[in-house]
Amino acid sequence: MKTVRTIIVLVICALIIGATYCFLPYTIKISIEQRKGGAPGIPGFGGGRGGWGGMQQQSVTSVRTQVAVKTALQDYVLTTGEIEAQASVDVYPEIGGKISEVYVELGSKVKQGDLIAKIDPSSPGMQYKLNPVYAPISGAITSVPLKQGTTVSKTSSLATIGDTAELQLKANVPERYVASLRTGLTADVVLEAYPDEVFTAAITRVSPILDKSSRSKEILLGFSKADSRINAGMFAKVKLRTDVYAGQIAVPADAIIEKSGTQYVYVMNPDGQTVTRREVTTGKTVDNVTQLLSGVSEGEKIVVEGMRSLGEGSSVKDITDGIPAAGEAKVMPQDGMQQGESPADGKQPEGKSEGRRGGSGRKDS
């Protein structure tokens, strides 16, 4: 019996060794072919390249593209200011005493030479003639700080007269932006009282000195036309247009990928089905739109959505056919420049001088 069992075990071992020897070449070949992208079929297991393992198919990524065109970017600075009369004069008495009569009130219209008040210079035991106070200019009474019966001196302001027919906007611009300031620059003005209305203005004067405490320069802007809704004392938000960067291709900043200090974009190949990774040099950025100084030619299609999952030679499907999606780039074509859209949100420096440059801010490469 022991002899029979021994023979059976030896036969089983021989069969196992034989099967291993027969299938080992196929196993090695399959491993090699799989590394090359396919596997040969094994009879009974799906045969050929359609068998188990098969050829791996490359996935296709849907993308959006934008045609590369030379574009002008309109830079700007955001700040705030206050409406005031261009001409404003404080009225002082010629002699000290007690205010006997006041003939005007806040908002009263006066002409030069109109009687504003009378001062009684009398003192106990001495009686004097009332001293009249006249308007030095024509305009409207914008302030009446003192009331009848108040004792005043020659340095006490009885009233303030402003020429409300000619209003201006006073604002401050931070020091880092003063190099762009000059008379004639235009601005969009939004008043707190009319948040949905945009008024146009332009710089008429730039202060020759920098305020040391706020590190800013004062600018004065005149409105393009008179409007009864604009009143002295109103708070205003100002979008001041400064420099225009023209002559370069511009794309959404998100389309630019940076890796190991190198910036690149994906460009559609002529076959319209694959992309090439192209190294680029960037320029100015305004409102999340960036200039490309080199690496891309006009007319080429640049991938602006879906690029994060791409690699060199990736297969793609262009679902925009080079038409920019609405709002992707707030830019101005060089032919017939138009002003940019209202800015996106962003941080605001301290104080009244809230200056912020270009949307996400201008970036200098």
Contacts in CASP RR format, 6 or more apart in sequence:
PFRMAT RR
TARGET T0000
AUTHOR 0000-0000-0000
METHOD contacts of the structure
MODEL  1
MKTVRTIIVLVICALIIGATYCFLPYTIKISIEQRKGGAPGIPGFGGGRG
GWGGMQQQSVTSVRTQVAVKTALQDYVLTTGEIEAQASVDVYPEIGGKIS
EVYVELGSKVKQGDLIAKIDPSSPGMQYKLNPVYAPISGAITSVPLKQGT
TVSKTSSLATIGDTAELQLKANVPERYVASLRTGLTADVVLEAYPDEVFT
AAITRVSPILDKSSRSKEILLGFSKADSRINAGMFAKVKLRTDVYAGQIA
VPADAIIEKSGTQYVYVMNPDGQTVTRREVTTGKTVDNVTQLLSGVSEGE
KIVVEGMRSLGEGSSVKDITDGIPAAGEAKVMPQDGMQQGESPADGKQPE
GKSEGRRGGSGRKDS
26 40 0 8 1.000
26 42 0 8 1.000
29 40 0 8 1.000
30 39 0 8 1.000
30 40 0 8 1.000
30 42 0 8 1.000
30 53 0 8 1.000
33 39 0 8 1.000
33 40 0 8 1.000
34 53 0 8 1.000
37 55 0 8 1.000
37 56 0 8 1.000
38 49 0 8 1.000
38 53 0 8 1.000
38 54 0 8 1.000
38 55 0 8 1.000
38 56 0 8 1.000
39 49 0 8 1.000
39 51 0 8 1.000
39 52 0 8 1.000
39 53 0 8 1.000
39 54 0 8 1.000
40 47 0 8 1.000
40 48 0 8 1.000
40 49 0 8 1.000
41 47 0 8 1.000
41 48 0 8 1.000
41 49 0 8 1.000
41 50 0 8 1.000
41 51 0 8 1.000
41 52 0 8 1.000
42 52 0 8 1.000
45 51 0 8 1.000
45 52 0 8 1.000
46 52 0 8 1.000
48 54 0 8 1.000
49 55 0 8 1.000
58 315 0 8 1.000
59 315 0 8 1.000
60 315 0 8 1.000
60 316 0 8 1.000
60 317 0 8 1.000
61 306 0 8 1.000
61 309 0 8 1.000
61 310 0 8 1.000
61 314 0 8 1.000
61 315 0 8 1.000
61 316 0 8 1.000
61 317 0 8 1.000
62 306 0 8 1.000
62 316 0 8 1.000
62 317 0 8 1.000
62 319 0 8 1.000
63 266 0 8 1.000
63 275 0 8 1.000
63 303 0 8 1.000
63 305 0 8 1.000
63 306 0 8 1.000
63 307 0 8 1.000
63 310 0 8 1.000
63 316 0 8 1.000
63 317 0 8 1.000
63 318 0 8 1.000
63 319 0 8 1.000
64 303 0 8 1.000
64 304 0 8 1.000
64 305 0 8 1.000
64 306 0 8 1.000
64 318 0 8 1.000
64 319 0 8 1.000
64 320 0 8 1.000
64 322 0 8 1.000
64 325 0 8 1.000
65 268 0 8 1.000
65 301 0 8 1.000
65 302 0 8 1.000
65 303 0 8 1.000
65 304 0 8 1.000
65 318 0 8 1.000
65 320 0 8 1.000
65 321 0 8 1.000
65 322 0 8 1.000
66 251 0 8 1.000
66 252 0 8 1.000
66 255 0 8 1.000
66 301 0 8 1.000
66 302 0 8 1.000
66 304 0 8 1.000
66 320 0 8 1.000
66 322 0 8 1.000
66 324 0 8 1.000
66 328 0 8 1.000
66 329 0 8 1.000
67 299 0 8 1.000
67 300 0 8 1.000
67 301 0 8 1.000
67 302 0 8 1.000
67 322 0 8 1.000
67 323 0 8 1.000
67 324 0 8 1.000
68 249 0 8 1.000
68 251 0 8 1.000
68 292 0 8 1.000
68 296 0 8 1.000
68 297 0 8 1.000
68 298 0 8 1.000
68 299 0 8 1.000
68 300 0 8 1.000
68 301 0 8 1.000
68 302 0 8 1.000
69 249 0 8 1.000
69 298 0 8 1.000
69 299 0 8 1.000
69 333 0 8 1.000
70 246 0 8 1.000
70 247 0 8 1.000
70 248 0 8 1.000
70 249 0 8 1.000
70 298 0 8 1.000
70 334 0 8 1.000
71 246 0 8 1.000
71 247 0 8 1.000
71 248 0 8 1.000
71 249 0 8 1.000
71 250 0 8 1.000
71 289 0 8 1.000
71 329 0 8 1.000
71 331 0 8 1.000
71 332 0 8 1.000
71 333 0 8 1.000
71 334 0 8 1.000
72 244 0 8 1.000
72 245 0 8 1.000
72 246 0 8 1.000
72 247 0 8 1.000
72 331 0 8 1.000
72 332 0 8 1.000
72 333 0 8 1.000
72 334 0 8 1.000
72 337 0 8 1.000
73 244 0 8 1.000
73 245 0 8 1.000
73 246 0 8 1.000
73 250 0 8 1.000
73 284 0 8 1.000
73 286 0 8 1.000
73 287 0 8 1.000
73 289 0 8 1.000
73 291 0 8 1.000
73 331 0 8 1.000
73 332 0 8 1.000
74 241 0 8 1.000
74 244 0 8 1.000
74 286 0 8 1.000
74 331 0 8 1.000
74 332 0 8 1.000
74 337 0 8 1.000
74 339 0 8 1.000
74 340 0 8 1.000
75 180 0 8 1.000
75 241 0 8 1.000
75 242 0 8 1.000
75 243 0 8 1.000
75 244 0 8 1.000
75 245 0 8 1.000
75 284 0 8 1.000
75 286 0 8 1.000
75 357 0 8 1.000
75 358 0 8 1.000
75 362 0 8 1.000
76 239 0 8 1.000
76 240 0 8 1.000
76 241 0 8 1.000
76 242 0 8 1.000
76 286 0 8 1.000
76 343 0 8 1.000
76 357 0 8 1.000
76 358 0 8 1.000
76 359 0 8 1.000
77 173 0 8 1.000
77 177 0 8 1.000
77 180 0 8 1.000
77 239 0 8 1.000
77 240 0 8 1.000
77 242 0 8 1.000
77 355 0 8 1.000
77 356 0 8 1.000
77 357 0 8 1.000
77 358 0 8 1.000
78 237 0 8 1.000
78 238 0 8 1.000
78 239 0 8 1.000
78 240 0 8 1.000
78 343 0 8 1.000
78 348 0 8 1.000
78 354 0 8 1.000
78 355 0 8 1.000
78 356 0 8 1.000
78 358 0 8 1.000
78 359 0 8 1.000
79 171 0 8 1.000
79 172 0 8 1.000
79 173 0 8 1.000
79 174 0 8 1.000
79 238 0 8 1.000
79 240 0 8 1.000
79 352 0 8 1.000
79 353 0 8 1.000
79 354 0 8 1.000
79 355 0 8 1.000
79 356 0 8 1.000
80 171 0 8 1.000
80 235 0 8 1.000
80 236 0 8 1.000
80 237 0 8 1.000
80 238 0 8 1.000
80 352 0 8 1.000
80 353 0 8 1.000
80 354 0 8 1.000
81 169 0 8 1.000
81 170 0 8 1.000
81 171 0 8 1.000
81 172 0 8 1.000
81 235 0 8 1.000
81 236 0 8 1.000
81 237 0 8 1.000
81 238 0 8 1.000
81 352 0 8 1.000
82 169 0 8 1.000
82 170 0 8 1.000
82 171 0 8 1.000
82 233 0 8 1.000
82 234 0 8 1.000
82 235 0 8 1.000
82 236 0 8 1.000
82 352 0 8 1.000
83 167 0 8 1.000
83 168 0 8 1.000
83 169 0 8 1.000
83 191 0 8 1.000
83 230 0 8 1.000
83 231 0 8 1.000
83 232 0 8 1.000
83 233 0 8 1.000
83 234 0 8 1.000
83 236 0 8 1.000
84 167 0 8 1.000
84 168 0 8 1.000
84 169 0 8 1.000
84 170 0 8 1.000
84 232 0 8 1.000
84 233 0 8 1.000
85 142 0 8 1.000
85 162 0 8 1.000
85 163 0 8 1.000
85 164 0 8 1.000
85 166 0 8 1.000
85 167 0 8 1.000
85 168 0 8 1.000
85 232 0 8 1.000
86 163 0 8 1.000
86 166 0 8 1.000
86 167 0 8 1.000
86 168 0 8 1.000
87 137 0 8 1.000
87 162 0 8 1.000
87 163 0 8 1.000
87 166 0 8 1.000
88 142 0 8 1.000
88 160 0 8 1.000
88 161 0 8 1.000
88 162 0 8 1.000
88 163 0 8 1.000
89 136 0 8 1.000
89 137 0 8 1.000
89 160 0 8 1.000
89 161 0 8 1.000
89 162 0 8 1.000
90 157 0 8 1.000
90 159 0 8 1.000
90 160 0 8 1.000
91 116 0 8 1.000
91 133 0 8 1.000
91 135 0 8 1.000
91 136 0 8 1.000
91 157 0 8 1.000
91 158 0 8 1.000
91 159 0 8 1.000
91 160 0 8 1.000
91 161 0 8 1.000
92 154 0 8 1.000
92 155 0 8 1.000
92 156 0 8 1.000
92 157 0 8 1.000
92 158 0 8 1.000
93 117 0 8 1.000
93 119 0 8 1.000
93 131 0 8 1.000
93 133 0 8 1.000
93 152 0 8 1.000
93 153 0 8 1.000
93 154 0 8 1.000
93 156 0 8 1.000
93 158 0 8 1.000
94 131 0 8 1.000
94 133 0 8 1.000
94 154 0 8 1.000
95 119 0 8 1.000
95 121 0 8 1.000
95 131 0 8 1.000
95 154 0 8 1.000
96 119 0 8 1.000
96 121 0 8 1.000
96 131 0 8 1.000
96 151 0 8 1.000
96 152 0 8 1.000
96 153 0 8 1.000
96 154 0 8 1.000
96 156 0 8 1.000
97 119 0 8 1.000
97 120 0 8 1.000
97 121 0 8 1.000
97 122 0 8 1.000
97 151 0 8 1.000
97 152 0 8 1.000
97 153 0 8 1.000
98 119 0 8 1.000
98 120 0 8 1.000
98 122 0 8 1.000
98 149 0 8 1.000
98 150 0 8 1.000
98 151 0 8 1.000
98 152 0 8 1.000
99 117 0 8 1.000
99 118 0 8 1.000
99 119 0 8 1.000
99 120 0 8 1.000
99 146 0 8 1.000
99 147 0 8 1.000
99 148 0 8 1.000
99 149 0 8 1.000
99 150 0 8 1.000
99 151 0 8 1.000
99 152 0 8 1.000
99 158 0 8 1.000
100 117 0 8 1.000
100 118 0 8 1.000
100 119 0 8 1.000
100 120 0 8 1.000
100 130 0 8 1.000
100 148 0 8 1.000
100 149 0 8 1.000
101 117 0 8 1.000
101 118 0 8 1.000
101 130 0 8 1.000
101 148 0 8 1.000
102 116 0 8 1.000
102 117 0 8 1.000
102 144 0 8 1.000
102 147 0 8 1.000
102 148 0 8 1.000
102 158 0 8 1.000
103 114 0 8 1.000
103 115 0 8 1.000
103 116 0 8 1.000
103 117 0 8 1.000
104 110 0 8 1.000
104 114 0 8 1.000
104 116 0 8 1.000
104 117 0 8 1.000
104 141 0 8 1.000
104 144 0 8 1.000
104 159 0 8 1.000
105 141 0 8 1.000
105 144 0 8 1.000
106 141 0 8 1.000
106 142 0 8 1.000
106 143 0 8 1.000
106 144 0 8 1.000
107 140 0 8 1.000
107 141 0 8 1.000
107 142 0 8 1.000
108 140 0 8 1.000
108 141 0 8 1.000
109 139 0 8 1.000
109 140 0 8 1.000
110 116 0 8 1.000
110 135 0 8 1.000
110 138 0 8 1.000
110 139 0 8 1.000
110 140 0 8 1.000
110 141 0 8 1.000
110 161 0 8 1.000
111 135 0 8 1.000
111 138 0 8 1.000
111 139 0 8 1.000
112 135 0 8 1.000
112 136 0 8 1.000
112 137 0 8 1.000
112 138 0 8 1.000
113 134 0 8 1.000
113 135 0 8 1.000
113 136 0 8 1.000
114 134 0 8 1.000
114 135 0 8 1.000
115 132 0 8 1.000
115 133 0 8 1.000
115 134 0 8 1.000
115 135 0 8 1.000
116 133 0 8 1.000
116 134 0 8 1.000
116 135 0 8 1.000
116 158 0 8 1.000
116 159 0 8 1.000
117 132 0 8 1.000
117 133 0 8 1.000
117 158 0 8 1.000
117 159 0 8 1.000
118 130 0 8 1.000
118 131 0 8 1.000
118 132 0 8 1.000
118 133 0 8 1.000
119 130 0 8 1.000
119 131 0 8 1.000
119 132 0 8 1.000
119 133 0 8 1.000
119 152 0 8 1.000
120 128 0 8 1.000
120 130 0 8 1.000
120 131 0 8 1.000
121 128 0 8 1.000
121 131 0 8 1.000
122 128 0 8 1.000
133 158 0 8 1.000
135 161 0 8 1.000
136 161 0 8 1.000
137 161 0 8 1.000
137 162 0 8 1.000
137 163 0 8 1.000
138 161 0 8 1.000
138 163 0 8 1.000
139 161 0 8 1.000
139 162 0 8 1.000
139 163 0 8 1.000
139 164 0 8 1.000
139 165 0 8 1.000
140 161 0 8 1.000
140 162 0 8 1.000
140 163 0 8 1.000
140 164 0 8 1.000
141 159 0 8 1.000
141 160 0 8 1.000
141 161 0 8 1.000
141 162 0 8 1.000
142 160 0 8 1.000
142 161 0 8 1.000
142 162 0 8 1.000
142 164 0 8 1.000
142 232 0 8 1.000
143 157 0 8 1.000
143 159 0 8 1.000
143 160 0 8 1.000
144 158 0 8 1.000
144 159 0 8 1.000
144 160 0 8 1.000
145 157 0 8 1.000
145 158 0 8 1.000
145 159 0 8 1.000
145 160 0 8 1.000
146 152 0 8 1.000
146 156 0 8 1.000
146 157 0 8 1.000
146 158 0 8 1.000
152 158 0 8 1.000
162 232 0 8 1.000
164 231 0 8 1.000
164 232 0 8 1.000
165 226 0 8 1.000
167 222 0 8 1.000
167 223 0 8 1.000
167 226 0 8 1.000
167 230 0 8 1.000
167 231 0 8 1.000
167 232 0 8 1.000
168 204 0 8 1.000
168 220 0 8 1.000
168 221 0 8 1.000
168 222 0 8 1.000
168 223 0 8 1.000
169 189 0 8 1.000
169 201 0 8 1.000
169 220 0 8 1.000
169 221 0 8 1.000
169 222 0 8 1.000
169 223 0 8 1.000
169 236 0 8 1.000
169 238 0 8 1.000
170 218 0 8 1.000
170 219 0 8 1.000
170 220 0 8 1.000
171 218 0 8 1.000
171 219 0 8 1.000
171 221 0 8 1.000
171 236 0 8 1.000
171 238 0 8 1.000
171 240 0 8 1.000
171 352 0 8 1.000
171 353 0 8 1.000
172 211 0 8 1.000
172 214 0 8 1.000
172 216 0 8 1.000
172 217 0 8 1.000
172 218 0 8 1.000
172 219 0 8 1.000
172 352 0 8 1.000
172 353 0 8 1.000
173 181 0 8 1.000
173 216 0 8 1.000
173 217 0 8 1.000
173 219 0 8 1.000
173 240 0 8 1.000
173 353 0 8 1.000
173 355 0 8 1.000
174 215 0 8 1.000
174 216 0 8 1.000
174 349 0 8 1.000
174 353 0 8 1.000
174 355 0 8 1.000
175 210 0 8 1.000
175 215 0 8 1.000
175 216 0 8 1.000
175 217 0 8 1.000
177 242 0 8 1.000
177 355 0 8 1.000
177 357 0 8 1.000
178 210 0 8 1.000
178 217 0 8 1.000
180 242 0 8 1.000
180 243 0 8 1.000
181 203 0 8 1.000
181 206 0 8 1.000
181 217 0 8 1.000
181 219 0 8 1.000
181 242 0 8 1.000
182 203 0 8 1.000
182 206 0 8 1.000
183 202 0 8 1.000
183 203 0 8 1.000
183 204 0 8 1.000
183 205 0 8 1.000
183 206 0 8 1.000
184 202 0 8 1.000
184 203 0 8 1.000
184 204 0 8 1.000
185 202 0 8 1.000
185 203 0 8 1.000
185 240 0 8 1.000
185 241 0 8 1.000
185 242 0 8 1.000
186 200 0 8 1.000
186 201 0 8 1.000
186 202 0 8 1.000
186 240 0 8 1.000
186 241 0 8 1.000
187 200 0 8 1.000
187 201 0 8 1.000
187 202 0 8 1.000
187 203 0 8 1.000
187 221 0 8 1.000
187 238 0 8 1.000
187 239 0 8 1.000
187 240 0 8 1.000
187 241 0 8 1.000
188 198 0 8 1.000
188 199 0 8 1.000
188 200 0 8 1.000
188 238 0 8 1.000
188 239 0 8 1.000
188 241 0 8 1.000
188 339 0 8 1.000
188 342 0 8 1.000
189 198 0 8 1.000
189 199 0 8 1.000
189 200 0 8 1.000
189 201 0 8 1.000
189 221 0 8 1.000
189 223 0 8 1.000
189 236 0 8 1.000
189 237 0 8 1.000
189 238 0 8 1.000
189 239 0 8 1.000
190 197 0 8 1.000
190 198 0 8 1.000
190 199 0 8 1.000
190 236 0 8 1.000
190 237 0 8 1.000
190 239 0 8 1.000
191 197 0 8 1.000
191 199 0 8 1.000
191 229 0 8 1.000
191 230 0 8 1.000
191 234 0 8 1.000
191 235 0 8 1.000
191 236 0 8 1.000
191 237 0 8 1.000
192 234 0 8 1.000
192 235 0 8 1.000
192 236 0 8 1.000
192 237 0 8 1.000
193 229 0 8 1.000
193 234 0 8 1.000
194 229 0 8 1.000
197 229 0 8 1.000
199 223 0 8 1.000
199 224 0 8 1.000
199 227 0 8 1.000
199 230 0 8 1.000
200 223 0 8 1.000
200 224 0 8 1.000
201 221 0 8 1.000
201 222 0 8 1.000
201 223 0 8 1.000
201 224 0 8 1.000
201 238 0 8 1.000
202 221 0 8 1.000
202 222 0 8 1.000
202 224 0 8 1.000
203 219 0 8 1.000
203 220 0 8 1.000
203 221 0 8 1.000
203 222 0 8 1.000
203 240 0 8 1.000
204 220 0 8 1.000
204 221 0 8 1.000
204 222 0 8 1.000
205 219 0 8 1.000
205 220 0 8 1.000
206 217 0 8 1.000
206 218 0 8 1.000
206 219 0 8 1.000
207 217 0 8 1.000
207 218 0 8 1.000
207 219 0 8 1.000
209 217 0 8 1.000
210 216 0 8 1.000
210 217 0 8 1.000
211 217 0 8 1.000
211 218 0 8 1.000
214 351 0 8 1.000
214 352 0 8 1.000
214 353 0 8 1.000
216 353 0 8 1.000
219 240 0 8 1.000
221 238 0 8 1.000
223 230 0 8 1.000
239 342 0 8 1.000
239 343 0 8 1.000
241 339 0 8 1.000
242 357 0 8 1.000
244 332 0 8 1.000
244 337 0 8 1.000
245 284 0 8 1.000
245 286 0 8 1.000
245 291 0 8 1.000
246 334 0 8 1.000
247 334 0 8 1.000
248 283 0 8 1.000
248 291 0 8 1.000
248 292 0 8 1.000
248 293 0 8 1.000
249 291 0 8 1.000
249 292 0 8 1.000
249 296 0 8 1.000
249 298 0 8 1.000
250 289 0 8 1.000
250 290 0 8 1.000
250 291 0 8 1.000
250 292 0 8 1.000
250 329 0 8 1.000
250 331 0 8 1.000
251 265 0 8 1.000
251 289 0 8 1.000
251 290 0 8 1.000
251 292 0 8 1.000
251 302 0 8 1.000
251 304 0 8 1.000
251 329 0 8 1.000
252 288 0 8 1.000
252 289 0 8 1.000
252 290 0 8 1.000
252 304 0 8 1.000
252 328 0 8 1.000
252 329 0 8 1.000
253 285 0 8 1.000
253 288 0 8 1.000
253 289 0 8 1.000
253 290 0 8 1.000
253 360 0 8 1.000
254 288 0 8 1.000
254 304 0 8 1.000
255 265 0 8 1.000
255 302 0 8 1.000
255 303 0 8 1.000
255 304 0 8 1.000
255 305 0 8 1.000
255 307 0 8 1.000
256 263 0 8 1.000
256 264 0 8 1.000
256 265 0 8 1.000
256 280 0 8 1.000
256 282 0 8 1.000
256 290 0 8 1.000
257 263 0 8 1.000
257 264 0 8 1.000
257 265 0 8 1.000
257 266 0 8 1.000
257 307 0 8 1.000
257 308 0 8 1.000
258 264 0 8 1.000
262 279 0 8 1.000
263 279 0 8 1.000
263 280 0 8 1.000
263 281 0 8 1.000
263 282 0 8 1.000
264 277 0 8 1.000
264 278 0 8 1.000
264 279 0 8 1.000
264 280 0 8 1.000
265 277 0 8 1.000
265 278 0 8 1.000
265 280 0 8 1.000
265 292 0 8 1.000
265 296 0 8 1.000
265 302 0 8 1.000
265 303 0 8 1.000
265 307 0 8 1.000
266 275 0 8 1.000
266 276 0 8 1.000
266 277 0 8 1.000
266 278 0 8 1.000
266 302 0 8 1.000
266 303 0 8 1.000
266 307 0 8 1.000
266 310 0 8 1.000
266 311 0 8 1.000
266 314 0 8 1.000
267 275 0 8 1.000
267 276 0 8 1.000
267 278 0 8 1.000
267 296 0 8 1.000
267 300 0 8 1.000
267 301 0 8 1.000
267 302 0 8 1.000
267 303 0 8 1.000
268 274 0 8 1.000
268 275 0 8 1.000
268 300 0 8 1.000
268 301 0 8 1.000
268 302 0 8 1.000
268 303 0 8 1.000
268 316 0 8 1.000
268 318 0 8 1.000
269 275 0 8 1.000
269 276 0 8 1.000
269 313 0 8 1.000
272 316 0 8 1.000
272 318 0 8 1.000
273 315 0 8 1.000
273 316 0 8 1.000
273 317 0 8 1.000
274 313 0 8 1.000
274 314 0 8 1.000
274 315 0 8 1.000
274 316 0 8 1.000
275 303 0 8 1.000
275 310 0 8 1.000
275 311 0 8 1.000
275 312 0 8 1.000
275 313 0 8 1.000
275 314 0 8 1.000
275 316 0 8 1.000
276 312 0 8 1.000
276 313 0 8 1.000
277 310 0 8 1.000
277 311 0 8 1.000
277 312 0 8 1.000
277 313 0 8 1.000
278 295 0 8 1.000
278 296 0 8 1.000
279 295 0 8 1.000
280 292 0 8 1.000
280 293 0 8 1.000
280 294 0 8 1.000
280 295 0 8 1.000
280 296 0 8 1.000
281 292 0 8 1.000
281 293 0 8 1.000
281 294 0 8 1.000
281 295 0 8 1.000
281 365 0 8 1.000
282 290 0 8 1.000
282 291 0 8 1.000
282 292 0 8 1.000
282 293 0 8 1.000
282 365 0 8 1.000
283 290 0 8 1.000
283 291 0 8 1.000
283 292 0 8 1.000
283 293 0 8 1.000
283 363 0 8 1.000
283 364 0 8 1.000
283 365 0 8 1.000
284 290 0 8 1.000
284 291 0 8 1.000
284 362 0 8 1.000
284 363 0 8 1.000
284 364 0 8 1.000
284 365 0 8 1.000
285 291 0 8 1.000
285 360 0 8 1.000
285 361 0 8 1.000
285 362 0 8 1.000
285 363 0 8 1.000
286 330 0 8 1.000
286 331 0 8 1.000
286 358 0 8 1.000
286 359 0 8 1.000
286 360 0 8 1.000
286 361 0 8 1.000
286 362 0 8 1.000
287 330 0 8 1.000
287 340 0 8 1.000
287 341 0 8 1.000
287 343 0 8 1.000
287 344 0 8 1.000
287 358 0 8 1.000
287 359 0 8 1.000
287 360 0 8 1.000
287 361 0 8 1.000
288 344 0 8 1.000
288 359 0 8 1.000
288 360 0 8 1.000
289 329 0 8 1.000
289 330 0 8 1.000
289 331 0 8 1.000
290 363 0 8 1.000
293 365 0 8 1.000
296 302 0 8 1.000
301 318 0 8 1.000
301 322 0 8 1.000
303 310 0 8 1.000
303 316 0 8 1.000
304 324 0 8 1.000
304 325 0 8 1.000
304 328 0 8 1.000
305 325 0 8 1.000
310 316 0 8 1.000
330 340 0 8 1.000
330 341 0 8 1.000
331 340 0 8 1.000
332 338 0 8 1.000
332 339 0 8 1.000
332 340 0 8 1.000
343 356 0 8 1.000
343 358 0 8 1.000
343 359 0 8 1.000
344 359 0 8 1.000
344 360 0 8 1.000
346 356 0 8 1.000
346 359 0 8 1.000
346 360 0 8 1.000
347 356 0 8 1.000
348 354 0 8 1.000
348 355 0 8 1.000
348 356 0 8 1.000
349 355 0 8 1.000
349 356 0 8 1.000
END
